[in-house]
Amino acid sequence: MARFTSVLREILVRYDRTPHVTQSDIAHELGRNRSTVNAACKRLVVLGYLSKNAQGDYRMTEAGRSALKPPATALRYIRCPDCGKRFSA
């Protein structure tokens, strides 16, 4: 399985936040060069997190959106201040 690095996550977050963002805008925002962003976008396509249309624009896939969500197995507990009993939130 391919590694999902912090750079890939940062780029994926940018596409999630602004779907019509350009690679140049992402490169400027992250302080990286455009060729690094381009290589990362190609890798995200291979991983299935981005798709590339005929015009060359990248779009998020459902797999990409689900990769940004926190794991569903994490539970959060709240304790009652009176009795100390745990409740899942």
Secondary structure per residue as TSV (DSSP state, phi and psi in degrees):
chain	resnum	aa	ss	phi	psi
A	1	M	-	360.0	138.4
A	2	A	-	-74.5	150.9
A	3	R	-	-77.6	141.9
A	4	F	-	-106.2	92.6
A	5	T	-	-80.8	170.8
A	6	S	H	-66.1	-32.7
A	7	V	H	-65.2	-44.0
A	8	L	H	-62.4	-40.9
A	9	R	H	-63.4	-43.2
A	10	E	H	-60.4	-43.3
A	11	I	H	-67.6	-40.8
A	12	L	H	-63.7	-37.9
A	13	V	H	-62.9	-39.8
A	14	R	H	-64.0	-41.5
A	15	Y	H	-69.6	-30.3
A	16	D	H	-71.1	-41.0
A	17	R	H	-72.4	-42.9
A	18	T	-	-133.0	96.0
A	19	P	T	-59.8	-29.8
A	20	H	T	-101.2	26.2
A	21	V	-	-73.9	148.8
A	22	T	-	-96.4	161.6
A	23	Q	H	-64.2	-33.7
A	24	S	H	-64.3	-41.5
A	25	D	H	-63.1	-42.9
A	26	I	H	-64.1	-43.5
A	27	A	H	-60.9	-42.6
A	28	H	H	-65.7	-43.1
A	29	E	H	-66.3	-37.4
A	30	L	H	-89.9	-8.5
A	31	G	T	72.8	33.3
A	32	R	-	-122.2	169.3
A	33	N	-	-87.3	162.4
A	34	R	H	-68.0	-30.4
A	35	S	H	-66.9	-32.7
A	36	T	H	-66.7	-43.2
A	37	V	H	-65.7	-40.2
A	38	N	H	-62.4	-44.5
A	39	A	H	-63.5	-38.8
A	40	A	H	-67.5	-38.8
A	41	C	H	-64.2	-41.2
A	42	K	H	-62.0	-39.6
A	43	R	H	-66.2	-38.8
A	44	L	H	-65.8	-31.3
A	45	V	H	-67.4	-44.0
A	46	V	H	-61.8	-38.8
A	47	L	H	-73.4	-16.9
A	48	G	T	92.3	10.6
A	49	Y	S	-89.6	-24.2
A	50	L	E	-125.2	155.6
A	51	S	E	-125.3	152.0
A	52	K	E	-116.7	126.5
A	53	N	-	-90.3	-178.3
A	54	A	T	-63.2	-28.9
A	55	Q	T	-81.8	-5.1
A	56	G	S	92.6	7.5
A	57	D	-	-85.2	144.0
A	58	Y	E	-98.0	141.8
A	59	R	E	-134.0	148.0
A	60	M	E	-71.2	144.0
A	61	T	-	-101.8	171.9
A	62	E	H	-63.4	-34.9
A	63	A	H	-63.4	-36.8
A	64	G	H	-66.6	-41.0
A	65	R	H	-65.8	-40.0
A	66	S	H	-71.6	-26.2
A	67	A	H	-68.5	-25.5
A	68	L	H	-85.5	-15.3
A	69	K	S	-76.7	148.1
A	70	P	-	-67.8	155.8
A	71	P	-	-60.4	142.3
A	72	A	T	-76.4	-13.4
A	73	T	T	-80.8	-14.9
A	74	A	-	-73.4	123.8
A	75	L	-	-107.8	150.6
A	76	R	-	-117.8	131.0
A	77	Y	E	-112.0	144.8
A	78	I	E	-121.3	135.2
A	79	R	E	-100.5	138.6
A	80	C	-	-69.3	129.2
A	81	P	T	-67.4	-24.3
A	82	D	T	-83.4	-52.9
A	83	C	T	-105.1	-15.5
A	84	G	-	83.9	5.3
A	85	K	-	-68.5	142.2
A	86	R	E	-91.4	138.3
A	87	F	E	-127.3	138.9
A	88	S	E	-83.3	140.9
A	89	A	-	-105.2	360.0
